[in-house]
């Protein structure tokens, strides 16, 4: 029996991840903030925890000591979109087994959960800045909707000209046209959408 607690303030992402990990054989519970997490830890006593570094503006890594109090052998994986190396290092010092930058593939998550602690991937050399994470999100939708600016704008509830301006500003169109996928946010964004596509039902065309 592999019990997994997901502590993630993005309810849509948490729900998708919960369904995906349930299909992989985990018994999963999801909470969306610090107080919910503290309330569920004792009753659920997870073997694994996926913990978002930023929980509604609060530091998720401050929960690590409380998680370990419930089960000192729990495997804690911290995930983050924003942050810095100091926060990642602090998470590891407090007892996290791994720190992974979003977007994350399902395979990356399962590997981090199941690999021995001594073989876990070290904290990332860099964590996406808010601007790069926003660019990654935008290009992921742009790719998903066949590089159609209008469909991307409707899906993101943004004005078409705003999407065009952001694409041009971040030089995404030029990168896509050249066929080059950088090792920054853009490559990881594509991997994230492959992950979503593998577990979500087909979507009706807009």
Secondary structure by P-SEA (a helix, b strand, c coil): cbbbbbbccaaaaaaaaaaaaaaaccbbbbbccaaaaaaaccccccccccccccccccccccaaaaaaaacccbbbbbbbccccaaaaaaaaaacccccccccccaaaaaaaaccccccccccccccccaaaaaaaaaaaaaaaacccaaaaaaaacccaaaaaaaaaaaaaaaaaaaccccccaaaaaaaaaaaaaacccccccc
